[in-house]
Amino acid sequence: MWFSRRKQPPIRSLVGEGTQVRGELRFCDGLRVDGEIHGDVVAVGDAPSILVVSENARVHGKVKADHVIINGSVTGPVEARELVELQPKARIVGDVRYAALEMHQGAVIDGELRPLKSEERVALKLAASGPG
């Protein structure tokens, strides 16, 4: 998978805290969301992409990128063509499709988890909450 061999794409765009966006948001390379988006957030182009939804961020719409990191709230389907990382404060209401999944203790999904290629063996990684 590209994220284990290649350098992460740069995060070139930011939706800052206190900012509210309405409508579809398309991006290349990387995007960090600290505010609120009412609409789909979709990576475009052939280059690797990364989307970070931070702890206080809210997305109401579809989310799609190669590498998706969520620690905030997403209401809508999530698709990670490579890896989805669900941090401890992640809250998702919608289905999650992924090539590989990393889920930390505390993350909540109200929806279905489905691998993109169900006929192949899918990598799942449980994040340890600490020793013991």
Beta strands, then each sheet from edge to edge (+ up, - down):
strand 1: 11-15
strand 2: 20-22
strand 3: 25-27
strand 4: 30-33
strand 5: 36-38
strand 6: 41-43
strand 7: 50-53
strand 8: 58-60
strand 9: 63-70
strand 10: 73-75
strand 11: 78-86
strand 12: 91-93
strand 13: 96-103
strand 14: 108-110
strand 15: 113-115
strand 16: 123-126
sheet 1: 1+ 4+ 7+ 9+ 6+ 3+
sheet 2: 1+ 4+ 7+ 9+ 11+ 13+ 15+
sheet 3: 1+ 4+ 7+ 9+ 11+ 13+ 16+
sheet 4: 2+ 5+ 8+ 10+ 12+ 14+
end
